[in-house]
Amino acid sequence: MNQQRVEEILKETNVLQEGHFLLTSGRHSNQYMQCARILEYPWHMTEVIQTIVDQMKDKKVDVVVGPAMGGIIVAYELARQLKVRNFFAEREEGVMTLRRGFIIPKGAKVVIAEDVITTGGSVKEVIDLVQKAGGEVVGVAVLVDRSNGTTDFGCPLYAAYTADVVSYEKENCPLCKEGKIDIVKPGSRKSK
């Protein structure tokens, strides 16, 4: 599957949205990626994750770990297709941790899976967690990379879709200047 087909799926499932958005960073954009929407369509999720599996065909993987919430189902589907174990990390008192009896075996080759990355903050926290547990992070897999090439995890990045998302400071936002489209704050985190 190519980027064009993935983009068609993202538009069809209302992941890729057009409008006037207030991002978590406080910046404004004419696009927003609501990756949770693809989860409504398991058959599309399977197809999109297959593009990541195809990129990783020669990679040895023992475990896939996804940060809660966005990475849980992405990690599950990736692990299912790779036929390996799947864990998720979650915050406990603000710190990313493995709970529920999940243990990274020493030397395990681990892929971190996430729905979307911009700065990669949650992924970096999970990488630290895996490394402290004695695992080796061999890759990061994401549905959507909207980092504009600015994120380096120290390992390969596998993305089903790469989005060049343009954003603006509020003072320089052309959508605000036009005043035609009301601003919307999507997502689950508070804006800065």
Secondary structure, 3 states (H helix, E strand, C coil): CCHHHHHHHHHHCCCEEEEEEECCCCCEEEEEECHHHHHHCHHHHHHHHHHHHHHCCCCCCCEEEEECCHHHHHHHHHHHHHCCEEEEEEEECCEEEECCCCCCCCCCEEEEEEEEECCCHHHHHHHHHHHHCCCEEEEEEEEEECCCCCCCCCCCEEEEEECCCCEECHHHCHHHHHCCCCCECCCCCCCC
